[in-house]
Amino acid sequence: MNDLRQLRYFVAVAEHGHFARAAAAINLSQPALSRSIQSLETSLGCQLFDRGPRNATLTAYGQLVLEHARRLLAGSRSLQNAVNQLGNLEAGELRLGAGPLVAARLVPRALAQLIQRYPKIRVQLVIEDWRSLRQRLLDESLELFVADSRELLGDPLIAVEPLHQHQGVYFCRPGHPLLGSRILHFRDLIAYPLACPQIPEPVASQLAQLSGRELPDIQCDNLMVIRELVMHSDVIGLAAADVIVEDIAAGRLAALRPIDQATGKSAYGLVSRAGHSLSPAAQAMRDALLREDARHAS
């Protein structure tokens, strides 16, 4: 069995695509790194990289080994993390994922509670779409994530704990031309570009059917970027109400409510691997998320 250090070195080369850059990143001499990779290739009986003058490209064998190496390294981190946390959450590590909408409000506020209570805990937070987060969860590089979970329901590998739903809201800048309309229809709204994070397939299909074109016009999984774009143009935004409620209350944004098209509701959920218990750090984060979710339930 190859040692974990060799696998870490191998993953570093795979991720950097270059021996010299990988050696610098892991603070190892390039000859020592090359010898380690050669030793790994010899023990496995295959070539892991096609070595060129400018880069190192994974072979088919390398791709296969990379998948397993990441799982082994994640499992090693999980084991060490669980041992460190046993009876001592101050020494723990939290590997958490979040979808773009919950990352705007729910997750940072819950995380603030956790850090306030356990200031020495180490946190790795990944913000991606639900598909990417699911794969990270199954690869064991994440232990828990929070995202729109409607397309994860029924997945036998996944456990979903639903959170409160929030109504979707179209929003615009104060002074937008549509705010002068006494009656607003959906066709009026989509005369302007629509911006939002990645939306679930049922919502996207409904919008496409009603508008006659593929929506959104602008997709961005960073809600801060969308807010800035909407505040400084005539672009229309779409998000769950909980992430923009304070901007609307403060007058930085304004809600738009077309009379002929409902926006649906969010389907946030706490997602973990089915049949796996959470570490103390992940359990503490789950509790903080549930408290914060209950505080702002609509």
Helices and strands as residue ranges (DSSP letters): H 4-16, H 19-25, H 30-44, E 49-51, E 56-58, H 60-85, G 89-91, E 93-98, G 102-104, H 106-117, E 122-127, H 130-138, E 144-148, E 158-162, E 168-172, G 177-180, H 186-189, E 194-196, H 201-211, E 218-219, H 223-231, E 236-240, H 241-249, E 254-256, E 268-273, H 280-295
